[in-house]
Amino acid sequence: MNIFGYVSDVVPPVVIRNDEWTWEEAYHYLYVDAAFDNIVISPGPGSPMCPADIGIGLCPWSSCDSCPGTSPWTLEVVRYHSLIIDKESLPKELVPIAWTVYDDTGSFSEKKFSVPVNNTVSPLGEGSVISVSEKLENRSYWLSSDVDGKRNGHILMGIMHSTFPHYGLQFHPESIATTYGSQLFKNFKDVTVDYWSRCKSPSLRRRNINDTGNGSSSYGKTNGVDVFDLVDLSYPKPHTKLLRLKWKKLERLAHKVGGSRNIFMELFGKSGGNDAFWLDTSSSDKARGRFSFMGGKGGSLWKQLTFSLSDQSEITSKHAGYLLIEDAQNSTEKRFLEEGFLDFLRKELSSISYDEKDFEQLPFDFCGGYIGCIGYDIKVECGMPINRHKSKAPDACFFFVDNIVAIDHQLDDVYVLSLHEEGTAETSFLNDTEEKLISLRGSYTRNLKDQALPAIDSCQGKTSFVPDKSREQYIDDVESCMKCIKDGESYELCLTTQNRWKIGNTDPLGLYLHLRERNPAPYAAFLNFSNANLSLCCSSPERFLQLDRNGMLEAKPIKGTIARGSTPEEDELLKLQLKLSEKNQAENLMIVDLLRNDLGRVCEPGSVHVPNLMDVESYTTVHTMVSTIRGLKRSDISPVECVRAAFPGGSMTGAPKLRSVEILDSLENCSRGLYSGSIGYFSYNGTFDLNIVIRTVVIHGDEASIGAGGAIVALSNPEEEFEEMILKTKAPANAVMEFCSGSVKDNDPRRH
C-alpha cells in the first residue's frame, strides 16, 4: 500500500494480486489489449525460491519493483535485511546501475531525508550508474551484510534491461526514510512513455481500461472486485435505533474529590469493581493522555458480550465462535457467530444512529458504546492464518455502556454522561452521580485503606512468575527467528512468551490500584468481567489505533525499550543510547512502514503521513522509542474495518505481517490470549481508541499471566533479547508480588 500511495501521485493505478491472473489473462491484458504502460511488481514476503510466495510475480518480462531512472545521484535509502544478487550471475541483458557506498555521516535520528547529496559518479562497464548511499553501512539500521554476514561496501542495488524499459531495485523506495522515493516512480513513468514514443508502439493508443472516468485511482480494484478483502459498506443498512445523549459538566471538581482514583472507588469500586471498566490515563504527563473514562453495570441499554473462538476441529470457518450476551436484567443468550466477532460488532455499531448535536460540545470522543478487549487470536478475522493454539480465556469481552463518568485531567473537569434510546425514559444517573460527587468534597483525605479490599496472601508458596519457556528455549527461539530473517522469510519477528503465577483468590481491583501507582501509563485500564471470571490490570504505554470524529486515524507503535537509570546522569545516557541504537531504530522503522501500509488500505490516498518518527518517551521504569502515523479514513470504510486492516498491531507481529505471524505461531507454544490484543472503546458515534495490551496482568480463574517479548531483527543478540523480555515483565510482576505478599505501603490519597 505504500507503493500504491506513491504510484497514485503519478498515475491512477490498478492493483492486481500476484495470484489473481492466469498467465493467459496477463498476456491478454498486457499484449493484446495493451492495457498498461507501466507495471510495478511490489516486494512480498518469503523467498524467490518458493513459487507460492511469488505467484505471477515470477514474470519473464520484468523484475522491477520500480524504476531508478538513469541520472547519476547519491540517494539515502532504506534496505531491510534481504537476499542479495551476485552481479556475476547476471545475464548480459541485465545491466548493473546502482550500488551502496559507505557513508558514516552520523546517527539515523539526525538524518534529514528531504535533501539528498548530488554526486556524479563514473559508470562501471556499460550504461549509466546510480550510486545509492546506504546510511551507516557498518552500523546498519537496515542490515547491509551479505548472505554470509560479511560486510561489503558495494552491494548491488539496481539493475536495468539492456533493451527494454525494465528495472529492478533491491531497496525500498516506498519507505518513510528513503529520499526521493516518489520521484523514482515518476521517473519510471517518464522513461516508459519515452520508450513507447520512440518505438511508435500501437500501445500509444489511449485506453479506458484503467480509467475510472473521473481521474481517480482504481483503488484496490480489478473489475470491481476488492483485492484487499476489506468489507466495504455496500451491506444492506440494518434497522437503526436512535440513541440520545444527555450530559453534565462539573467544572474544576476532580482534584476537590481526590481525583480519578477516589471517584472510581466511590462510584464503582465498592463491590470490588465487578462488571466495571476504567480506561485510566494514569500517566502524570497530561500531554500523553488527557481523559479517563469509567463506569459499571448501569442503565437499561447495558449488556456484556463474551466471545470465544471455536476449536478449529469443530468448524469449517476459522473465525467462527460462540457469543454469550448478558443484558441489564441478567438474562443471557448464546449465539454461534459463523462470521466471527468483528463482523457482529460492525453490524451492532451500524444499527445505531445518533444526533451530532448531542455530543459536539464535548472535548472527547467517547460518549457511550462498547468498551472492552480483543484478544490476539482474533487475528484470524483479519486475514491472518489459522490459530495453532486456543486461548483458555475469552477471545473478546465487551460491555455496552450507557452511563459514563469522564475526567479531563488537563482542566480538572468531570463529565457525567447517560445514553438512552429515543422514546424511552431518561434515567436518574446524571443527578444521582452529581450528588455523590458533590458529597465527596472535603472527605477525600480519608485513608484509601478504607476503600480498597485487603490483599490476600494466596499465591500458593511461589515467589515469582514463571516463564512458559526457559532461558535456553527462549534463546533458541530467538536464534530460529534470526535464521528465518537470514533466509529472507521476514525482516522482523516479535517473539513473545507468557509468565504465569497461580494467584488464587486475590482482589483484582486492589492489585490494579497498586499497579497504577507503581507503573502509571497513558493507556492504562482496569476491566472486570465477572461472568467470565476475567480481570485485566493494564499499564500499557502504547496506542494501537484511534479514530477521531474528524475521521483521522492515528497509530503510535513502540519499538525500542531500555531501562531507566538509577541517577539523572545515567538516565540521560541510557536515553541517548536508545535514541542512537541501530537495532532499535531498525525495529521501529520497519513497523512504521508496516503501519503506513496498514493505514493506507483504509485511508484516502496520499493522506498517510508520519508527524513523529522515533521519538524517545520516558516512563516510570523504561524509556521507549515511539513513532506516530496518521491518515484520513476513507468515507466508505467502517470503524471496525479500520481495525480489521491493522490488527494485530504491527509492533506485536513484525514485518511483513502475514509471514511473520505464521512463523511466530510455529515457535510460540501457547496462545497469547488477550496479550498482544487491544483494550479500548468503540463509541456509538463512530469513533474508537484502542491500546496494545502490553505491561498487563491478565487474571483468569486462579491464574495471573503477563505476556512479554521483543522484536527480533538481524542485529539481535539472543541473550539480550531474553533480558529485554524479562525487563518488560518487571513492573507488572513486581506489583503483583508486592500486593500478594501484603507489602503494599503507598496509600497516599492525594494520588489521582
Buried (B, 14 or more C-beta within 10 A) or exposed (E): BBBBBBBBEBBBBBBBBBEBBEEEEBEEBBEEEBBBBBBBBBBBBBEEEEEEBBBBBEBEEBBBBBBBBBEBBBBBBBBBBBEBBEBEEEEEEBBBBBBBBBBEEEBBBEBEBEEBEEEEBEBBEEEBBBBBBBBBBEBBBBBBBEEEEEEBEBBBBBBBBEEEBBBBBBBBBBBBBBBBBBBBBBBBBBBBBEBBEEEEEEBEEEEEEBEEEEEEBBBBBBEEEBBBEBBBBEEEEEEEEEBBBBBEBBEEBBEBBBBBBBBBBBBBBEBBBBBBBBBBBBBEEBEBBBBBBBBBBBBBBBBBBBBBBBEBEEBEBBBBBBBBBBBBEEEEEEEEBEBBBBBBBBBBBBEBBBEEEBBEEBEBBBBBBBBBBBBBBBBBBBBBBEBBBBBEBBBBBBBBBBBBBBBBBEEBBBBBBBBBBEEEEEBEBBEEBBEBBEEBEEEBEEEBEEBBBEBBEEBEEEEEBEBBBEBEBBBBBBBBBBEBBBEBBBBBBBBBBBBBBBBBEBBBBBBBBBBBBBBBBBBBBBBBBBBBEBBBBBBBBBBBBBBBBEBBBBBBBBBBBBBBBEEEEEBEEBBEEBBBBBBBBBBBBBBBBBBBBBBBBBBBBBBBBBEEBBBBBBBBBBBBBBBBBBBBBBEEBBBBBBBBBBBBBBBBBBBBBBBBBBBBBEBBEBBBBBBBBBBBBBBBBBBBBBBBBBBBBBBBEBBBBBBBBBBBBBBBEBEEBBEBBBBBBBBBBBBBBBBBEEEBEEBEBEBB
